[in-house]
């Protein structure tokens, strides 16, 4: 899960770098760009990034909000799997919420 939170991380300039880094994953869930309004036309096109990753064989999805990211991650999580949450901020508490939900699911 990636939240391009900083103004730098959310720039379209880094599109190819994100492709190169994320193509190593089995699945990628993209959260909205935190500063999208400040970046304007320089912002990273998350749908295009998901499409490019998909063309490379990576199951990728651009989400419209943090709740959608949470639901996607929870649905994709499998026992023994590894989930990486990447953000330079709090990611809306997503990592802790996801861990709690997974622990609860495993306890059932």
ZANUFI-335491 format. One record per residue: residue number from 1; residue in one letter; y, x, z of N, C-alpha, C in turn. Coordinates in pm, whole numbers, plus 32768, in hexadecimal, padded with zeros to 4 digits. Each point is the difference from the previous one (the first is absolute). Example, Ala and Ser with C-alpha at 12.3 -4.5 7.8 and 13.67 -1.06 7.14 Angstrom:
2
rec num: 1&residu: a&npy: 7DC7&npx: 8527&npz: 830C&capy: 8077&capx: 7FA7&capz: 8000&cpy: 8078&cpx: 805A&cpz: 8000
rec num: 2&residu: s&npy: 8069&npx: 7FDD&npz: 7FB8&capy: 8077&capx: 8052&capz: 8006&cpy: 806D&cpx: 7FB3&cpz: 8049
END
This chain:
108
rec num: 1&residu: x&npy: 7F8C&npx: 8055&npz: 8000&capy: 8074&capx: 7FAB&capz: 8000&cpy: 807A&cpx: 805A&cpz: 8000
rec num: 2&residu: x&npy: 805B&npx: 7FE2&npz: 7FA8&capy: 8078&capx: 8050&capz: 7FF4&cpy: 807B&cpx: 7FA8&cpz: 8009
rec num: 3&residu: x&npy: 805D&npx: 8029&npz: 8055&capy: 8083&capx: 7FC1&capz: 8006&cpy: 8066&cpx: 806A&cpz: 7FD9
rec num: 4&residu: x&npy: 8034&npx: 7FFB&npz: 7F84&capy: 8069&capx: 805F&capz: 7FDA&cpy: 807F&cpx: 7FDE&cpz: 804D
rec num: 5&residu: x&npy: 8011&npx: 803E&npz: 8072&capy: 806A&capx: 7FD7&capz: 805C&cpy: 8082&cpx: 804D&cpz: 7FEC
rec num: 6&residu: x&npy: 7FF7&npx: 8080&npz: 7FE5&capy: 807B&capx: 804E&capz: 7FF2&cpy: 803D&cpx: 7FE8&cpz: 7F76
rec num: 7&residu: x&npy: 807F&npx: 801D&npz: 7FF4&capy: 8042&capx: 7FF4&capz: 7F7E&cpy: 7FBE&cpx: 805D&cpz: 7F9A
rec num: 8&residu: x&npy: 7FD2&npx: 8072&npz: 802D&capy: 7FBE&capx: 805F&capz: 7FA6&cpy: 7F79&cpx: 7FC8&cpz: 7FD2
rec num: 9&residu: x&npy: 7FAE&npx: 7FD5&npz: 805C&capy: 7F79&capx: 7FD1&capz: 7FDE&cpy: 8003&cpx: 7F85&cpz: 7FA6
rec num: 10&residu: x&npy: 806A&npx: 7FB3&npz: 8007&capy: 8009&capx: 7F85&capz: 7FB2&cpy: 803D&cpx: 8011&cpz: 7F76
rec num: 11&residu: x&npy: 801F&npx: 807A&npz: 7FD9&capy: 803F&capx: 8017&capz: 7F7D&cpy: 7F98&cpx: 8007&cpz: 7F91
rec num: 12&residu: x&npy: 8025&npx: 7FC6&npz: 7F8E&capy: 7FAC&capx: 8002&capz: 7F8A&cpy: 7FE6&cpx: 808E&cpz: 7FCF
rec num: 13&residu: x&npy: 8057&npx: 805B&npz: 8023&capy: 7FF3&capx: 808D&capz: 7FDA&cpy: 7F77&cpx: 8038&cpz: 8027
rec num: 14&residu: x&npy: 7FC6&npx: 7FCC&npz: 806C&capy: 7F81&capx: 8034&capz: 8034&cpy: 7F86&cpx: 7FB1&cpz: 7FD2
rec num: 15&residu: x&npy: 8011&npx: 7FAB&npz: 7F9D&capy: 7F92&capx: 7FAC&capz: 7FCF&cpy: 7F83&cpx: 8053&cpz: 7FE2
rec num: 16&residu: x&npy: 800C&npx: 8066&npz: 7FAD&capy: 7F8C&capx: 8051&capz: 7FD9&cpy: 7FC4&cpx: 804A&cpz: 8078
rec num: 17&residu: x&npy: 8054&npx: 8027&npz: 805E&capy: 7FCE&capx: 8043&capz: 8079&cpy: 7FAE&cpx: 7F9F&cpz: 8055
rec num: 18&residu: x&npy: 802E&npx: 7F84&npz: 800A&capy: 7FB4&capx: 7F9C&capz: 804A&cpy: 7F7A&cpx: 7FE6&cpz: 7FBB
rec num: 19&residu: x&npy: 8001&npx: 7FF9&npz: 7F7A&capy: 7F84&capx: 7FEC&capz: 7FB7&cpy: 7F9F&cpx: 8071&cpz: 801F
rec num: 20&residu: x&npy: 8030&npx: 807B&npz: 7FF8&capy: 7FAB&capx: 8075&capz: 8018&cpy: 7FC6&cpx: 7FFF&cpz: 808D
rec num: 21&residu: x&npy: 804E&npx: 7FD9&npz: 8062&capy: 7FD2&capx: 7FFF&capz: 808C&cpy: 7FA2&cpx: 7F8C&cpz: 801C
rec num: 22&residu: x&npy: 8022&npx: 7F8B&npz: 7FCF&capy: 7FB4&capx: 7F88&capz: 8023&cpy: 7F83&cpx: 7FEC&cpz: 7FAC
rec num: 23&residu: x&npy: 7FF6&npx: 8045&npz: 7F91&capy: 7F89&capx: 7FEF&capz: 7FAB&cpy: 7F82&cpx: 8034&cpz: 8045
rec num: 24&residu: x&npy: 8010&npx: 8048&npz: 806D&capy: 7F8E&capx: 8035&capz: 804A&cpy: 7FC3&cpx: 7F98&cpz: 805F
rec num: 25&residu: x&npy: 8045&npx: 7F91&npz: 8012&capy: 7FD1&capx: 7F98&capz: 805C&cpy: 7F9F&cpx: 7FA1&cpz: 7FB9
rec num: 26&residu: x&npy: 7FAE&npx: 7FBC&npz: 804E&capy: 7FAA&capx: 7F97&capz: 7FC9&cpy: 804F&cpx: 7F81&cpz: 7FE8
rec num: 27&residu: x&npy: 8059&npx: 7FE2&npz: 805F&capy: 8053&capx: 7F88&capz: 7FF9&cpy: 808B&cpx: 8023&cpz: 8032
rec num: 28&residu: x&npy: 8063&npx: 7FBE&npz: 7FC6&capy: 808B&capx: 8016&capz: 802A&cpy: 8044&cpx: 7F79&cpz: 8010
rec num: 29&residu: x&npy: 8041&npx: 7FEF&npz: 8072&capy: 804F&capx: 7F87&capz: 8019&cpy: 8090&cpx: 8030&cpz: 8014
rec num: 30&residu: x&npy: 805A&npx: 7FCD&npz: 7FAD&capy: 808C&capx: 802B&capz: 8002&cpy: 8058&cpx: 7F97&cpz: 8041
rec num: 31&residu: x&npy: 804B&npx: 802A&npz: 8064&capy: 8060&capx: 7FA8&capz: 8043&cpy: 8084&cpx: 8006&cpz: 7FB4
rec num: 32&residu: x&npy: 8054&npx: 7F9C&npz: 8012&capy: 8082&capx: 8003&capz: 7FBE&cpy: 8052&cpx: 807C&cpz: 8027
rec num: 33&residu: x&npy: 8055&npx: 802B&npz: 7FA6&capy: 8058&capx: 8071&capz: 801A&cpy: 8065&cpx: 7FD5&cpz: 8069
rec num: 34&residu: x&npy: 8008&npx: 804B&npz: 806B&capy: 8055&capx: 7FDC&capz: 8071&cpy: 8093&cpx: 7FF5&cpz: 7FDA
rec num: 35&residu: x&npy: 8032&npx: 805E&npz: 7FB2&capy: 808D&capx: 8003&capz: 7FD9&cpy: 8014&cpx: 7FD3&cpz: 7F70
rec num: 36&residu: x&npy: 7FB0&npx: 7FA2&npz: 7FD1&capy: 8006&capx: 7FD6&capz: 7F74&cpy: 808D&cpx: 7FD5&cpz: 7FD7
rec num: 37&residu: x&npy: 8045&npx: 7FB9&npz: 8058&capy: 8086&capx: 7FD1&capz: 7FDE&cpy: 8062&cpx: 8073&cpz: 7FEE
rec num: 38&residu: x&npy: 7FED&npx: 806C&npz: 8048&capy: 805A&capx: 8074&capz: 7FF6&cpy: 7FDF&cpx: 8057&cpz: 7F86
rec num: 39&residu: x&npy: 7F84&npx: 7FF8&npz: 7FD0&capy: 7FD7&capx: 8053&capz: 7F8F&cpy: 8021&cpx: 7FC1&cpz: 7F79
rec num: 40&residu: x&npy: 8004&npx: 7F7D&npz: 7FFC&capy: 8020&capx: 7FBC&capz: 7F83&cpy: 7FA1&cpx: 8028&cpz: 7F90
rec num: 41&residu: x&npy: 8038&npx: 8024&npz: 7F8D&capy: 7FB0&capx: 8021&capz: 7F8B&cpy: 7FB6&cpx: 8085&cpz: 800D
rec num: 42&residu: x&npy: 801F&npx: 804D&npz: 8067&capy: 7FBB&capx: 807F&capz: 8016&cpy: 7F80&cpx: 7FEF&cpz: 8052
rec num: 43&residu: x&npy: 7FE5&npx: 7F85&npz: 802A&capy: 7F8C&capx: 7FE6&capz: 8054&cpy: 7F7C&cpx: 8009&cpz: 7FB6
rec num: 44&residu: x&npy: 7F9B&npx: 8026&npz: 8047&capy: 7F78&capx: 800C&capz: 7FCE&cpy: 7FCB&cpx: 7F75&cpz: 7FDB
rec num: 45&residu: x&npy: 7FC3&npx: 7FF5&npz: 7F8C&capy: 7FC4&capx: 7F82&capz: 7FD3&cpy: 7F70&cpx: 7FFD&cpz: 8036
rec num: 46&residu: x&npy: 7FED&npx: 7FB9&npz: 806D&capy: 7F7F&capx: 7FFE&capz: 8043&cpy: 7F94&cpx: 7FBC&cpz: 7FAD
rec num: 47&residu: x&npy: 8025&npx: 7F99&npz: 7FB5&capy: 7F9E&capx: 7FBE&capz: 7FAA&cpy: 7FD0&cpx: 805F&cpz: 7F93
rec num: 48&residu: x&npy: 805D&npx: 804C&npz: 7FC6&capy: 7FDA&capx: 8062&capz: 7F9A&cpy: 7FA9&cpx: 806E&cpz: 803C
rec num: 49&residu: x&npy: 801D&npx: 8027&npz: 807C&capy: 7FB0&capx: 8065&capz: 8044&cpy: 7F72&cpx: 7FCC&cpz: 8017
rec num: 50&residu: x&npy: 7FF4&npx: 7F85&npz: 802D&capy: 7F7C&capx: 7FC4&capz: 8016&cpy: 7FB5&cpx: 7FF5&cpz: 7F7C
rec num: 51&residu: x&npy: 8046&npx: 7FDB&npz: 7F96&capy: 7FC0&capx: 7FF6&capz: 7F7D&cpy: 7FCE&cpx: 8087&cpz: 7FCF
rec num: 52&residu: x&npy: 8052&npx: 8068&npz: 8010&capy: 7FD8&capx: 8086&capz: 7FD4&cpy: 7F86&cpx: 8030&cpz: 804F
rec num: 53&residu: x&npy: 8002&npx: 7FE9&npz: 8082&capy: 7F8D&capx: 8027&capz: 8053&cpy: 7F84&cpx: 7FB1&cpz: 7FD6
rec num: 54&residu: x&npy: 8012&npx: 7F81&npz: 7FE3&capy: 7F90&capx: 7FAE&capz: 7FD2&cpy: 7FC5&cpx: 8035&cpz: 7F7F
rec num: 55&residu: x&npy: 8054&npx: 802F&npz: 7FA5&capy: 7FD1&capx: 8039&capz: 7F82&cpy: 7FB1&cpx: 8080&cpz: 8018
rec num: 56&residu: x&npy: 8018&npx: 8040&npz: 8071&capy: 7FB7&capx: 807A&capz: 8024&cpy: 7F84&cpx: 7FE3&cpz: 8055
rec num: 57&residu: x&npy: 7FE3&npx: 7F80&npz: 8015&capy: 7F89&capx: 7FDA&capz: 804A&cpy: 8013&cpx: 7FEC&cpz: 8095
rec num: 58&residu: x&npy: 807D&npx: 7FFF&npz: 802D&capy: 801E&capx: 7FEB&capz: 808E&cpy: 8025&cpx: 7F6D&cpz: 8015
rec num: 59&residu: x&npy: 7FBD&npx: 7FBD&npz: 805A&capy: 8024&capx: 7F76&capz: 8021&cpy: 8085&cpx: 8004&cpz: 804A
rec num: 60&residu: x&npy: 8069&npx: 7FD6&npz: 7FBD&capy: 8087&capx: 8009&capz: 803A&cpy: 8046&cpx: 7F7A&cpz: 7FF6
rec num: 61&residu: x&npy: 8055&npx: 7FE9&npz: 8064&capy: 8046&capx: 7F7F&capz: 8007&cpy: 8089&cpx: 8013&cpz: 803E
rec num: 62&residu: x&npy: 8065&npx: 7FC7&npz: 7FC1&capy: 8088&capx: 7FFF&capz: 8036&cpy: 8013&cpx: 7F7B&cpz: 8048
rec num: 63&residu: x&npy: 8027&npx: 8006&npz: 807D&capy: 800F&capx: 7F87&capz: 8052&cpy: 8093&cpx: 7FDA&cpz: 800D
rec num: 64&residu: x&npy: 8017&npx: 7F81&npz: 8016&capy: 8087&capx: 7FCC&capz: 800C&cpy: 803B&cpx: 8008&cpz: 808C
rec num: 65&residu: x&npy: 7FAD&npx: 801D&npz: 8062&capy: 8031&capx: 8008&capz: 8089&cpy: 7F99&cpx: 8042&cpz: 805B
rec num: 66&residu: x&npy: 802C&npx: 801F&npz: 8079&capy: 7FA8&capx: 8046&capz: 805E&cpy: 7F89&cpx: 7FAB&cpz: 802C
rec num: 67&residu: x&npy: 8011&npx: 7F7E&npz: 8009&capy: 7F90&capx: 7FAA&capz: 8027&cpy: 7F94&cpx: 8003&cpz: 7F94
rec num: 68&residu: x&npy: 802A&npx: 8002&npz: 7F82&capy: 7FA0&capx: 800A&capz: 7F92&cpy: 7FB7&cpx: 8086&cpz: 8004
rec num: 69&residu: x&npy: 8047&npx: 806A&npz: 8022&capy: 7FC2&capx: 8084&capz: 800E&cpy: 7F96&cpx: 7FFC&cpz: 806F
rec num: 70&residu: x&npy: 8025&npx: 7FC5&npz: 8071&capy: 7FA4&capx: 7FF4&capz: 8071&cpy: 7F82&cpx: 7FB4&cpz: 7FD9
rec num: 71&residu: x&npy: 8011&npx: 7F8D&npz: 7FC0&capy: 7F8E&capx: 7FAD&capz: 7FD8&cpy: 7FA8&cpx: 804A&cpz: 7F9B
rec num: 72&residu: x&npy: 803D&npx: 8047&npz: 7FA2&capy: 7FB4&capx: 804B&capz: 7F9B&cpy: 7FB0&cpx: 806F&cpz: 8042
rec num: 73&residu: x&npy: 803D&npx: 8048&npz: 805B&capy: 7FBC&capx: 806E&capz: 8044&cpy: 7F8D&cpx: 7FCC&cpz: 8056
rec num: 74&residu: x&npy: 8018&npx: 7F93&npz: 8045&capy: 7F98&capx: 7FC6&capz: 8054&cpy: 7F8A&cpx: 7FD0&cpz: 7FAB
rec num: 75&residu: x&npy: 801C&npx: 7FC5&npz: 7F8E&capy: 7F97&capx: 7FD0&capz: 7FA7&cpy: 7FB1&cpx: 8074&cpz: 7FC3
rec num: 76&residu: x&npy: 8043&npx: 806E&npz: 7FE5&capy: 7FBF&capx: 8073&capz: 7FBF&cpy: 7FB5&cpx: 8059&cpz: 8063
rec num: 77&residu: x&npy: 8024&npx: 7FFC&npz: 807E&capy: 7FC6&capx: 805B&capz: 8063&cpy: 7F6B&cpx: 7FE7&cpz: 8010
rec num: 78&residu: x&npy: 7FB5&npx: 806F&npz: 7FFF&capy: 7F6E&capx: 7FF8&capz: 8010&cpy: 7FD5&cpx: 8060&cpz: 806E
rec num: 79&residu: x&npy: 7F95&npx: 7FDF&npz: 8046&capy: 7FCE&capx: 805B&capz: 8068&cpy: 7FE9&cpx: 808D&cpz: 7FC7
rec num: 80&residu: x&npy: 802D&npx: 8064&npz: 8049&capy: 7FF1&capx: 808A&capz: 7FD5&cpy: 8069&cpx: 802F&cpz: 7F9E
rec num: 81&residu: x&npy: 8057&npx: 7FA6&npz: 7FD6&capy: 8069&capx: 8024&capz: 7FA2&cpy: 8076&cpx: 8042&cpz: 8044
rec num: 82&residu: x&npy: 8056&npx: 8038&npz: 7FB1&capy: 8079&capx: 8042&capz: 8032&cpy: 8078&cpx: 7FBA&cpz: 7FC3
rec num: 83&residu: x&npy: 805F&npx: 7FDD&npz: 8054&capy: 807C&capx: 7FC3&capz: 7FD2&cpy: 8072&cpx: 805D&cpz: 8025
rec num: 84&residu: x&npy: 8051&npx: 8023&npz: 7F9F&capy: 8076&capx: 8052&capz: 801A&cpy: 807C&cpx: 7FAA&cpz: 7FED
rec num: 85&residu: x&npy: 8056&npx: 7FFF&npz: 8064&capy: 8080&capx: 7FBB&capz: 7FF3&cpy: 806B&cpx: 806B&cpz: 7FF5
rec num: 86&residu: x&npy: 804D&npx: 7FFA&npz: 7F94&capy: 8065&capx: 8067&capz: 7FE7&cpy: 808A&cpx: 7FC2&cpz: 7FF7
rec num: 87&residu: x&npy: 8057&npx: 802D&npz: 8058&capy: 808A&capx: 7FD2&capz: 8005&cpy: 804F&cpx: 8065&cpz: 8053
rec num: 88&residu: x&npy: 807F&npx: 8009&npz: 7FE7&capy: 8054&capx: 8056&capz: 8055&cpy: 8045&cpx: 7FAE&cpz: 806C
rec num: 89&residu: x&npy: 7FCC&npx: 7F88&npz: 8016&capy: 803A&capx: 7FA8&capz: 8066&cpy: 7F92&cpx: 7FB7&cpz: 804A
rec num: 90&residu: x&npy: 8021&npx: 7F8E&npz: 8037&capy: 7FA1&capx: 7FB6&capz: 8053&cpy: 7F9A&cpx: 7FB1&cpz: 7FB0
rec num: 91&residu: x&npy: 801A&npx: 7FEA&npz: 7F7F&capy: 7FA9&capx: 7FB0&capz: 7FAA&cpy: 7FEA&cpx: 7F77&cpz: 803F
rec num: 92&residu: x&npy: 8068&npx: 7FD0&npz: 8046&capy: 7FFD&capx: 7F7D&capz: 8043&cpy: 7F8A&cpx: 7FF4&cpz: 8061
rec num: 93&residu: x&npy: 7FD7&npx: 8070&npz: 803D&capy: 7F93&capx: 7FFE&capz: 8060&cpy: 7F77&cpx: 7FE8&cpz: 7FC1
rec num: 94&residu: x&npy: 7FF9&npx: 8012&npz: 7F7E&capy: 7F87&capx: 7FDF&capz: 7FB5&cpy: 7F84&cpx: 804A&cpz: 8031
rec num: 95&residu: x&npy: 8009&npx: 8080&npz: 8018&capy: 7F8B&capx: 804E&capz: 8029&cpy: 7FC5&cpx: 7FCA&cpz: 8082
rec num: 96&residu: x&npy: 8054&npx: 7FE6&npz: 8061&capy: 7FD0&capx: 7FCC&capz: 8082&cpy: 7FC7&cpx: 7F73&cpz: 7FF2
rec num: 97&residu: x&npy: 8045&npx: 7FAD&npz: 7FB1&capy: 7FCF&capx: 7F77&capz: 7FEB&cpy: 7F78&cpx: 8003&cpz: 7FBA
rec num: 98&residu: x&npy: 7FF4&npx: 8056&npz: 7F9E&capy: 7F83&capx: 8008&capz: 7FB6&cpy: 7F8F&cpx: 8033&cpz: 8059
rec num: 99&residu: x&npy: 801C&npx: 8066&npz: 8050&capy: 7F9A&capx: 8034&capz: 805B&cpy: 7FD2&cpx: 7F94&cpz: 8062
rec num: 100&residu: x&npy: 805D&npx: 7FB6&npz: 8036&capy: 7FDD&capx: 7F96&capz: 805E&cpy: 7FAC&cpx: 7F94&cpz: 7FBC
rec num: 101&residu: x&npy: 8026&npx: 7FDA&npz: 7F88&capy: 7FB6&capx: 7F98&capz: 7FB7&cpy: 7F74&cpx: 8030&cpz: 7FDD
rec num: 102&residu: x&npy: 7FF3&npx: 807E&npz: 7FDA&capy: 7F7C&capx: 8035&capz: 7FE0&cpy: 7FA7&cpx: 800A&cpz: 807B
rec num: 103&residu: x&npy: 803B&npx: 8029&npz: 8070&capy: 7FB3&capx: 8005&capz: 807E&cpy: 7FD1&cpx: 7F76&cpz: 8028
rec num: 104&residu: x&npy: 8057&npx: 7F9E&npz: 7FF0&capy: 7FDC&capx: 7F76&capz: 8021&cpy: 7F91&cpx: 7FCE&cpz: 7FA3
rec num: 105&residu: x&npy: 800D&npx: 801F&npz: 7F80&capy: 7F9C&capx: 7FD6&capz: 7F9F&cpy: 7F79&cpx: 8041&cpz: 801F
rec num: 106&residu: x&npy: 8001&npx: 807E&npz: 8024&capy: 7F84&capx: 8047&capz: 801F&cpy: 7FBE&cpx: 7FCC&cpz: 807F
rec num: 107&residu: x&npy: 8050&npx: 7FCB&npz: 805C&capy: 7FCB&capx: 7FCE&capz: 807F&cpy: 7FBA&cpx: 7F79&cpz: 7FEF
rec num: 108&residu: x&npy: 801D&npx: 7FBD&npz: 7F94&capy: 7FC4&capx: 7F7A&capz: 7FEA&cpy: 7F6F&cpx: 8008&cpz: 7FDB
END
